[in-house]
Amino acid sequence: MFTCLQIINRQHLSGFTWLMFFRQTFFLTLIWGLISTTYADTAKKSVTPFSHESVVKLAEALASQPFVEPPSAPESLTSLDYSTYRQINFQQNAAVWGNTPTRFSVQLFAPGYLFNQLVDIDVVENGKAVPVEINEQSFRVPEPSIAQILADVGKYAGLRLHYPINKDDYQDEFVVFQGASYFRAVSKGQSYGISARGLAIDVAEQHGEEFPLFKRFWIERPAKGQYAIVVHALLDSKSVTGAYRFGIYPGASTRMDVTAVLFPRRDLAHIGLAPLTSMFMHGPLVRSKVSDYRPAVHDSEALAIERNNGEWVWRPLNNPANLQISAFADVNPKGFGLIQRQRKFEGYQDLEATYQNRPSAWVEPMNDWGQGAVQLVEIPSNAESNDNIIAYWRPADVLKQGEPYEFSYRLTWPNDIRPSAKQARVVRSAAGVKLFTSHQEVVIDYAGLDAEQVKDVVVNASISQGNIVETIIQTNPETQGARVFVIFDPDGADMAELRVQLTQNAKPVAETWLFRWINRRWLP
């Protein structure tokens, strides 16, 4: 649409040209007005000043009141089966900022199927928030009656962000917020896998876990040349409220700078900051419970930790027969995450799932988190469609009712996370029984050790139950590193903690390898 200033600045136009020009301008204005009528009407009715402090004040006010269950989608939508629900898609020509110079656009999810929680979504422009409303044309639907139901409900189930991370001429979906406080993201060349959450409460406790939810979002419109987008979220649950700000930077390694203020409704003894949720079924270290042609099935293969003292920990994941909880104590950790390090198709042999393209997720605290532990929860699972791995930071101190709690962290979605250049990294872990004996054996392959260095490396191995029988290290030209064999006897124990550290001149030269060995009697 042309502005009056643009028109006036045009010179040397004849009277006929002026007339035609004003006619074109009039019709362009009319068309633009018809396209934006719904948005403009909404703005006139509901426009409100906005800043992140607005979300903080809302969360604080909510915390002083009893929790109220959010509205749910009607049975006519929640009863939809998966096949029908997946046919409900936001109209791409209705994408927020989809036809503007802004490189980002926003599409929204309809409530229905498993996604019964209704959320409010606002867009923010020039410091003003405007609700995004629904009409009968907002979604492509398999039958017209669904469009009317969605318009009558008037709320959404989540949002997704689009940006050209793979090709300059196509806006890829790269972030999704949908379901409770869950969100997930991808970087260039990746496909969705691991998820994150805003907050975890009472994970694996006997009285059951509480799932906070993001009940409202505000999305700031980026400027034309801006390469980042900001999303604000209001968190609510029986035990806590919270104000979240996500500064999101898409790219080769998408990152999110997250700041949050929590307002506990009760004393919170068990919370999880920056929780990650993933799936692990089997791999070379943990064999499949059933016959499977694929050598590995997982979204993440290990928990990685960079401790405050500079030690890097690599803890391969397990799919146990019983619930397992592990805690790695620290003070002000430098980082932790769930990592998918194997990036080759040969490691998975799955043409459809393409597990080699799943992202890792890495958390770096941006303020002091104090004393606590990285907690890992491994849940027995027989289906790769179920997430059975949870990792998060559990503060040692109780969060007190009525006392705000602030924290911030950077969350990145890389292919891998690497220790310092001076330390080797684990690239494969496998297990079996040593030939011609009854002893258990694990094999660990490292990359980043030259052949001369391997000659001087000492294998320091320990076990919590039983004893280490033998350790062997040899050069591994395939990984440009080393292969380590650890043979052990659990001495009848059902479970044992293994620890392997490589040193040279009494200094670590590789990630510290940890694993909870479990006697898998149920295997054939």
Long-range contacts (C-beta under 8 A, 24 or more apart in sequence): 1-25, 1-28, 1-29, 1-32, 2-28, 38-133, 38-135, 39-130, 42-130, 42-131, 42-132, 42-133, 43-128, 43-130, 46-130, 46-131, 47-128, 47-129, 47-130, 48-128, 48-129, 49-127, 49-128, 49-129, 50-122, 50-124, 50-127, 50-128, 50-129, 50-218, 51-127, 52-232, 52-243, 52-245, 54-129, 55-218, 55-232, 55-233, 55-234, 55-243, 55-244, 55-245, 56-243, 56-261, 58-216, 58-234, 58-243, 59-234, 59-235, 59-236, 59-241, 59-242, 59-243, 59-261, 59-263, 60-241, 60-263, 60-404, 62-234, 62-236, 62-241, 62-263, 63-240, 63-241, 63-263, 63-264, 63-265, 63-402, 67-236, 67-237, 67-238, 67-239, 67-265, 70-117, 70-118, 70-119, 70-213, 70-215, 70-236, 71-118, 71-155, 72-116, 72-117, 72-118, 73-111, 73-112, 73-115, 73-116, 73-117, 73-118, 73-153, 73-157, 74-149, 74-153, 76-149, 77-110, 77-111, 77-112, 77-113, 77-116, 77-146, 77-149, 77-150, 77-153, 78-111, 78-112, 78-113, 78-114, 78-116, 80-112, 80-113, 80-146, 81-113, 82-113, 84-113, 84-142, 85-110, 85-112, 85-113, 87-140, 87-141, 87-142, 88-112, 88-139, 88-140, 88-141, 88-142, 88-146, 88-150, 89-139, 89-140, 90-138, 90-139, 90-140, 91-137, 91-138, 91-139, 91-140, 94-137, 94-138, 95-162, 96-123, 96-132, 96-219, 97-123, 97-221, 101-224, 102-221, 102-222, 102-223, 102-224, 102-226, 103-163, 103-164, 103-171, 103-222, 103-224, 103-226, 103-227, 104-161, 104-162, 104-163, 104-171, 104-222, 104-229, 105-161, 105-162, 105-163, 105-171, 106-159, 106-160, 106-161, 106-162, 106-219, 107-159, 107-160, 107-162, 107-173, 108-132, 108-138, 108-156, 108-158, 108-159, 108-160, 109-156, 109-157, 109-158, 109-159, 109-160, 109-178, 110-139, 110-150, 110-156, 110-157, 111-150, 111-153, 111-155, 111-156, 111-157, 112-157, 114-179, 115-157, 115-158, 115-178, 115-179, 116-157, 117-157, 117-179, 117-180, 117-213, 117-215, 118-153, 118-155, 118-156, 118-157, 119-155, 119-156, 119-157, 119-158, 119-213, 119-214, 119-215, 119-216, 119-217, 120-155, 120-156, 120-215, 120-216, 120-217, 121-156, 121-159, 121-216, 121-217, 121-218, 121-219, 122-216, 122-217, 122-218, 122-219, 123-218, 123-219, 123-220, 123-221, 124-218, 124-219, 124-220, 124-221, 124-232, 125-220, 125-221, 129-218, 132-156, 159-217, 159-219, 161-229, 161-231, 161-248, 161-250, 163-229, 163-250, 165-250, 165-251, 165-252, 165-254, 174-250, 174-254, 175-248, 175-250, 175-254, 177-214, 177-217, 177-231, 177-233, 180-211, 180-212, 180-213, 180-214, 181-211, 181-212, 181-213, 181-214, 181-233, 181-235, 182-277, 185-248, 185-254, 185-256, 185-359, 185-413, 186-254, 186-359, 186-413, 187-250, 187-251, 187-252, 187-253, 187-254, 187-359, 187-413, 187-414, 187-415, 188-251, 188-252, 188-253, 189-357, 190-357, 190-358, 190-359, 190-413, 190-415, 191-354, 191-357, 191-358, 192-358, 192-359, 193-278, 193-279, 193-299, 193-300, 193-340, 193-355, 193-358, 193-359, 194-276, 194-277, 194-278, 194-299, 194-300, 194-338, 194-340, 194-358, 194-359, 194-360, 194-361, 195-276, 195-277, 195-278, 195-387, 196-274, 196-275, 196-276, 196-277, 196-361, 196-411, 197-272, 197-275, 197-276, 197-277, 198-233, 198-235, 198-242, 198-244, 198-260, 199-235, 199-237, 199-240, 199-242, 199-260, 199-262, 199-271, 199-272, 199-273, 199-275, 200-271, 200-272, 200-275, 200-390, 200-392, 201-237, 201-239, 201-240, 201-268, 201-270, 201-271, 201-272, 202-270, 203-270, 203-272, 203-275, 203-375, 203-377, 203-390, 203-392, 204-323, 204-325, 204-377, 204-390, 205-270, 210-237, 210-238, 210-239, 211-237, 212-236, 212-237, 212-239, 212-240, 212-242, 213-237, 214-244, 227-251, 235-260, 235-262, 238-265, 239-264, 239-265, 239-266, 239-268, 240-264, 240-265, 240-268, 240-271, 240-399, 241-265, 253-412, 253-413, 253-414, 253-415, 254-412, 254-413, 255-410, 255-411, 255-412, 255-413, 256-410, 256-411, 256-412, 257-366, 257-408, 257-410, 258-408, 258-409, 258-410, 258-411, 259-406, 259-407, 259-408, 260-406, 260-407, 260-408, 261-404, 261-405, 261-406, 262-399, 262-404, 262-405, 262-406, 262-407, 263-402, 263-404, 263-405, 264-399, 264-400, 264-401, 264-402, 264-403, 264-405, 265-401, 266-401, 267-398, 267-399, 267-400, 267-401, 268-398, 268-399, 269-398, 270-394, 271-394, 271-395, 271-399, 272-375, 272-390, 272-392, 272-393, 272-394, 273-369, 273-392, 273-393, 273-394, 273-395, 273-407, 273-409, 274-363, 274-392, 274-393, 274-409, 274-411, 275-390, 275-391, 275-392, 276-337, 276-338, 276-361, 276-363, 276-390, 276-391, 276-392, 277-387, 277-389, 277-390, 278-338, 278-361, 278-387, 278-389, 278-390, 278-391, 279-381, 279-384, 279-386, 279-387, 279-388, 279-389, 280-317, 280-318, 280-319, 280-378, 280-381, 280-388, 280-389, 281-319, 281-381, 281-384, 282-319, 283-316, 283-429, 284-428, 284-429, 284-430, 284-431, 285-316, 285-429, 285-430, 285-431, 285-442, 285-515, 286-316, 286-317, 286-318, 286-319, 286-431, 287-431, 287-520, 287-523, 289-319, 289-382, 289-522, 289-523, 290-382, 293-349, 294-348, 294-349, 294-350, 295-347, 295-348, 295-349, 296-342, 296-347, 296-348, 296-355, 297-348, 297-350, 297-353, 297-355, 297-384, 298-340, 298-355, 299-338, 299-340, 299-355, 299-358, 299-387, 300-338, 300-339, 300-340, 300-358, 300-360, 300-361, 300-389, 301-339, 301-340, 301-341, 301-342, 302-338, 302-339, 302-341, 302-426, 303-336, 303-337, 303-338, 303-339, 303-374, 303-376, 303-391, 304-335, 304-336, 304-337, 304-338, 304-339, 304-362, 304-417, 304-511, 305-330, 305-333, 305-335, 305-336, 305-374, 306-333, 306-334, 306-335, 306-336, 306-419, 307-333, 307-334, 308-332, 308-333, 308-334, 310-334, 311-508, 311-512, 312-419, 312-420, 312-423, 312-511, 312-512, 313-511, 313-512, 313-514, 314-425, 314-426, 314-511, 314-512, 314-513, 314-514, 315-376, 315-513, 315-514, 315-515, 316-429, 316-513, 316-515, 317-378, 317-389, 318-378, 318-515, 318-516, 318-518, 319-378, 319-380, 319-381, 319-388, 320-378, 320-380, 320-518, 321-380, 321-518, 321-520, 321-522, 322-380, 323-377, 323-378, 323-379, 323-380, 324-377, 324-378, 324-516, 324-518, 325-375, 325-376, 325-377, 325-378, 326-375, 326-376, 326-378, 326-516, 327-373, 327-374, 327-375, 327-376, 327-394, 328-373, 328-374, 328-375, 328-376, 329-371, 329-372, 329-373, 330-371, 330-372, 330-373, 330-374, 331-370, 331-371, 331-372, 332-365, 332-368, 332-369, 332-370, 333-365, 333-369, 333-374, 333-393, 334-364, 334-365, 335-362, 335-363, 335-364, 335-365, 335-417, 336-362, 336-363, 336-374, 336-391, 336-393, 337-361, 337-362, 337-363, 337-391, 337-417, 338-389, 338-391, 339-416, 339-417, 340-415, 340-416, 341-416, 341-425, 341-426, 341-427, 342-427, 342-428, 343-415, 343-416, 353-384, 359-413, 359-414, 359-415, 360-413, 360-414, 360-415, 360-416, 360-417, 361-411, 361-412, 361-413, 362-411, 362-412, 362-413, 362-414, 362-417, 363-393, 363-409, 363-410, 363-411, 364-409, 364-410, 364-411, 364-412, 365-393, 365-407, 365-408, 365-409, 366-408, 366-409, 366-410, 367-406, 367-407, 367-408, 369-393, 369-395, 369-407, 370-395, 370-396, 370-397, 371-395, 371-396, 371-397, 372-396, 372-397, 419-510, 419-511, 422-509, 423-448, 423-508, 423-509, 423-510, 423-511, 424-448, 424-449, 424-481, 424-482, 424-502, 424-509, 424-510, 424-511, 425-510, 425-511, 426-510, 426-511, 426-513, 427-479, 427-481, 428-479, 429-513, 429-515, 431-517, 434-487, 437-487, 439-469, 439-487, 439-488, 439-489, 440-487, 440-488, 440-489, 440-490, 440-517, 441-485, 441-486, 441-487, 441-488, 442-485, 442-486, 442-488, 442-498, 442-515, 442-517, 443-483, 443-484, 443-485, 443-486, 444-483, 444-484, 444-486, 444-500, 444-513, 445-476, 445-478, 445-479, 445-481, 445-482, 445-483, 445-484, 446-476, 446-479, 446-481, 446-482, 446-483, 446-484, 446-502, 446-510, 447-479, 447-480, 447-481, 448-480, 448-481, 448-510, 449-480, 449-481, 449-482, 449-502, 449-509, 449-510, 450-480, 451-475, 451-477, 453-504, 453-509, 454-481, 454-482, 456-504, 456-505, 457-482, 457-502, 457-503, 457-504, 457-509, 458-502, 458-503, 458-504, 459-484, 459-486, 459-500, 459-502, 460-500, 460-501, 460-502, 460-503, 461-486, 461-488, 461-498, 461-499, 461-500, 461-501, 462-498, 462-499, 463-488, 463-490, 463-496, 463-497, 463-498, 463-499, 463-517, 464-496, 464-497, 464-498, 465-490, 465-491, 465-493, 465-495, 465-496, 465-497, 466-490, 466-491, 466-492, 466-493, 466-496, 467-491, 473-502, 488-517, 490-517, 490-519, 493-519, 494-518, 494-519, 495-519
